[in-house]
Amino acid sequence: MNTDTYDQLAINTERLGDALNYLRENSTCDIITYGEEAIGIELPSSVELKIEQTDPWVRGDTAQGGTKPAKLETGLQVQVPLFLNSGDTVKVDTRSGDYLERVSN
């Protein structure tokens, strides 16, 4: 939706590709158009997403490199530090898909 005019624009999900992994409901992004047709979106360089599921840290796990897989609220899988838990919010780079930092709740 255009936040100035409240006009609705439809975009085919196939055109969004991996960008869907970084979009939450009510997210703001720039829409790329060709004429009157929306053909894609431009994401911010990073987004904040909540960790939906990750295994708890177990003492001695640092032998594996100090990271563990986490599933974020959009379904995206990223490697996060061992101290993070389900429910924490993290900043993720939309260009590489890498974990950047923990966000204070």
Secondary structure as a PSIPRED ss2 file (coil, helix, strand):
# PSIPRED VFORMAT (PSIPRED V4.0)

   1 M C   1.000  0.000  0.000
   2 N C   1.000  0.000  0.000
   3 T C   1.000  0.000  0.000
   4 D C   1.000  0.000  0.000
   5 T C   1.000  0.000  0.000
   6 Y C   1.000  0.000  0.000
   7 D C   1.000  0.000  0.000
   8 Q C   1.000  0.000  0.000
   9 L C   1.000  0.000  0.000
  10 A C   1.000  0.000  0.000
  11 I C   1.000  0.000  0.000
  12 N C   1.000  0.000  0.000
  13 T H   0.000  1.000  0.000
  14 E H   0.000  1.000  0.000
  15 R H   0.000  1.000  0.000
  16 L H   0.000  1.000  0.000
  17 G H   0.000  1.000  0.000
  18 D H   0.000  1.000  0.000
  19 A H   0.000  1.000  0.000
  20 L H   0.000  1.000  0.000
  21 N H   0.000  1.000  0.000
  22 Y H   0.000  1.000  0.000
  23 L C   1.000  0.000  0.000
  24 R C   1.000  0.000  0.000
  25 E C   1.000  0.000  0.000
  26 N C   1.000  0.000  0.000
  27 S C   1.000  0.000  0.000
  28 T C   1.000  0.000  0.000
  29 C C   1.000  0.000  0.000
  30 D E   0.000  0.000  1.000
  31 I E   0.000  0.000  1.000
  32 I E   0.000  0.000  1.000
  33 T E   0.000  0.000  1.000
  34 Y E   0.000  0.000  1.000
  35 G C   1.000  0.000  0.000
  36 E C   1.000  0.000  0.000
  37 E E   0.000  0.000  1.000
  38 A E   0.000  0.000  1.000
  39 I E   0.000  0.000  1.000
  40 G E   0.000  0.000  1.000
  41 I E   0.000  0.000  1.000
  42 E E   0.000  0.000  1.000
  43 L C   1.000  0.000  0.000
  44 P C   1.000  0.000  0.000
  45 S C   1.000  0.000  0.000
  46 S E   0.000  0.000  1.000
  47 V E   0.000  0.000  1.000
  48 E E   0.000  0.000  1.000
  49 L E   0.000  0.000  1.000
  50 K E   0.000  0.000  1.000
  51 I E   0.000  0.000  1.000
  52 E E   0.000  0.000  1.000
  53 Q E   0.000  0.000  1.000
  54 T E   0.000  0.000  1.000
  55 D C   1.000  0.000  0.000
  56 P C   1.000  0.000  0.000
  57 W C   1.000  0.000  0.000
  58 V C   1.000  0.000  0.000
  59 R C   1.000  0.000  0.000
  60 G C   1.000  0.000  0.000
  61 D H   0.000  1.000  0.000
  62 T H   0.000  1.000  0.000
  63 A H   0.000  1.000  0.000
  64 Q H   0.000  1.000  0.000
  65 G C   1.000  0.000  0.000
  66 G C   1.000  0.000  0.000
  67 T E   0.000  0.000  1.000
  68 K E   0.000  0.000  1.000
  69 P E   0.000  0.000  1.000
  70 A E   0.000  0.000  1.000
  71 K E   0.000  0.000  1.000
  72 L E   0.000  0.000  1.000
  73 E C   1.000  0.000  0.000
  74 T C   1.000  0.000  0.000
  75 G C   1.000  0.000  0.000
  76 L C   1.000  0.000  0.000
  77 Q E   0.000  0.000  1.000
  78 V E   0.000  0.000  1.000
  79 Q E   0.000  0.000  1.000
  80 V E   0.000  0.000  1.000
  81 P E   0.000  0.000  1.000
  82 L C   1.000  0.000  0.000
  83 F C   1.000  0.000  0.000
  84 L C   1.000  0.000  0.000
  85 N C   1.000  0.000  0.000
  86 S C   1.000  0.000  0.000
  87 G C   1.000  0.000  0.000
  88 D C   1.000  0.000  0.000
  89 T E   0.000  0.000  1.000
  90 V E   0.000  0.000  1.000
  91 K E   0.000  0.000  1.000
  92 V E   0.000  0.000  1.000
  93 D E   0.000  0.000  1.000
  94 T C   1.000  0.000  0.000
  95 R C   1.000  0.000  0.000
  96 S C   1.000  0.000  0.000
  97 G C   1.000  0.000  0.000
  98 D C   1.000  0.000  0.000
  99 Y E   0.000  0.000  1.000
 100 L E   0.000  0.000  1.000
 101 E E   0.000  0.000  1.000
 102 R E   0.000  0.000  1.000
 103 V E   0.000  0.000  1.000
 104 S C   1.000  0.000  0.000
 105 N C   1.000  0.000  0.000
